[in-house]
Amino acid sequence: MLSSDIVLVVDDIAERVLKLGPEVSVARVNGALHDVFLSRQPARAAAYAAITRWLRGYAPS
């Protein structure tokens, strides 16, 4: 419970998110809990890095 999510079925969510629209992104963050940004520092850093990559790829410059 302190090192993995016991509430969400991550594989099911990752599969269903692909049906949200024609262009979606999926980032799996090892060690992340239900609230990714309240997870331990390595998971938070990985989540922020994924957001930064996404912004650089999709946000207008």
Backbone bond lengths (Angstrom), bond angles and torsions (degrees), N, CA, C in turn:
res aa  C-N    CA-C-N  psi(-1)  N-CA   C-N-CA  omega(-1)  CA-C   N-CA-C  phi
1 M - - - 1.433 - - 1.534 111.15 -
2 L 1.308 118.11 -27.36 1.458 120.38 179.66 1.519 113.16 -92.13
3 S 1.336 116.89 -7.03 1.458 118.50 -177.87 1.523 113.81 -128.65
4 S 1.311 117.92 -3.18 1.458 120.80 176.14 1.521 109.07 -150.12
5 D 1.310 115.62 162.23 1.459 120.65 -177.24 1.519 109.39 -84.06
6 I 1.331 116.25 126.02 1.459 120.19 178.20 1.519 111.59 -105.81
7 V 1.323 117.06 0.19 1.464 121.61 -177.08 1.520 111.33 -98.52
8 L 1.317 116.87 -43.99 1.460 122.18 -173.75 1.523 111.64 -102.16
9 V 1.321 115.80 146.60 1.469 121.04 173.12 1.534 105.76 -99.13
10 V 1.309 115.29 94.86 1.465 122.28 -170.23 1.524 111.74 -59.31
11 D 1.316 118.50 -40.76 1.466 120.71 -179.45 1.525 111.41 -63.11
12 D 1.332 117.59 -39.41 1.473 120.79 177.75 1.527 110.93 -65.47
13 I 1.308 116.92 -41.41 1.469 120.93 179.45 1.527 110.08 -64.99
14 A 1.331 117.02 -44.37 1.468 120.53 179.83 1.521 111.06 -61.28
15 E 1.315 116.97 -37.26 1.466 120.47 178.48 1.527 111.68 -69.27
16 R 1.305 116.22 -43.37 1.473 119.87 -176.54 1.522 113.00 -73.90
17 V 1.324 116.88 -30.36 1.461 119.42 -178.58 1.521 111.15 -61.65
18 L 1.326 117.20 -27.80 1.461 120.87 -179.80 1.526 112.34 -66.42
19 K 1.329 116.88 -14.19 1.463 121.30 179.72 1.525 112.96 -96.24
20 L 1.325 117.33 2.78 1.463 120.86 -178.17 1.522 113.58 -71.23
21 G 1.298 117.08 -28.80 1.456 120.09 -177.92 1.506 110.93 -175.00
22 P 1.331 116.20 179.80 1.466 120.15 -176.44 1.531 113.49 -73.10
23 E 1.313 117.88 -18.85 1.467 120.54 -177.85 1.526 108.77 -141.28
24 V 1.321 116.50 107.36 1.466 121.73 179.72 1.524 109.58 -132.40
25 S 1.313 115.72 162.82 1.464 121.64 177.20 1.524 108.35 -125.10
26 V 1.307 115.48 141.94 1.459 121.77 176.14 1.516 107.76 -124.89
27 A 1.319 116.09 127.55 1.460 121.03 176.23 1.524 107.91 -126.64
28 R 1.300 116.18 119.71 1.463 120.89 176.56 1.520 107.91 -93.21
29 V 1.325 115.60 129.01 1.459 121.17 -177.15 1.528 108.48 -114.68
30 N 1.307 115.87 107.99 1.466 120.40 179.54 1.522 110.62 -61.87
31 G 1.314 115.92 134.32 1.456 121.08 176.86 1.515 114.52 83.20
32 A 1.327 117.45 1.09 1.467 119.84 -179.05 1.525 110.53 -78.87
33 L 1.306 115.76 145.27 1.457 122.63 175.04 1.518 109.24 -100.39
34 H 1.335 116.60 -173.78 1.466 122.19 -176.55 1.534 111.45 -50.63
35 D 1.318 117.13 -48.46 1.466 121.06 174.77 1.529 106.97 -98.68
36 V 1.314 115.73 97.37 1.465 121.70 -172.59 1.518 111.72 -53.13
37 F 1.322 117.48 -40.04 1.455 120.11 -173.61 1.525 113.46 -83.10
38 L 1.325 116.21 2.59 1.463 121.11 169.45 1.528 110.71 -110.84
39 S 1.326 116.30 7.44 1.456 121.28 177.45 1.527 109.41 -74.80
40 R 1.315 115.65 175.92 1.468 119.70 178.63 1.522 110.76 -63.67
41 Q 1.316 115.11 160.60 1.466 122.18 -171.28 1.523 113.95 -52.81
42 P 1.322 121.58 -45.33 1.473 118.65 -178.95 1.537 112.83 -60.43
43 A 1.328 117.13 -38.59 1.465 120.20 178.68 1.530 110.37 -69.72
44 R 1.325 116.79 -41.05 1.479 119.48 177.43 1.517 110.70 -61.17
45 A 1.328 117.26 -44.15 1.469 121.24 179.64 1.524 110.33 -61.11
46 A 1.325 116.93 -42.07 1.470 120.36 179.18 1.521 110.72 -65.58
47 A 1.318 117.50 -38.36 1.468 121.01 179.31 1.529 110.73 -66.59
48 Y 1.319 117.03 -44.93 1.466 119.56 177.80 1.523 111.19 -64.26
49 A 1.324 117.86 -35.92 1.466 120.91 177.41 1.521 110.25 -65.44
50 A 1.327 117.76 -39.15 1.469 121.28 178.38 1.529 110.54 -65.22
51 I 1.318 117.00 -40.96 1.473 120.30 177.71 1.525 110.29 -64.36
52 T 1.319 116.59 -42.04 1.465 120.52 178.86 1.520 111.17 -61.78
53 R 1.348 117.52 -43.87 1.474 120.50 176.89 1.519 110.76 -60.82
54 W 1.334 116.37 -42.72 1.462 120.62 -179.47 1.535 110.05 -63.08
55 L 1.327 116.79 -46.40 1.464 120.35 179.85 1.523 111.68 -60.28
56 R 1.303 117.04 -42.33 1.472 120.88 179.98 1.531 110.83 -64.99
57 G 1.317 116.49 -30.78 1.455 119.90 -178.11 1.520 114.66 -86.09
58 Y 1.338 117.09 -27.65 1.461 119.50 -171.51 1.518 115.42 -120.33
59 A 1.305 118.06 -26.65 1.471 119.97 -177.04 1.530 109.72 -76.38
60 P 1.320 115.94 142.30 1.476 118.48 176.80 1.530 110.44 -64.40
61 S 1.320 115.57 145.01 1.468 118.54 -179.13 1.501 112.09 -88.90
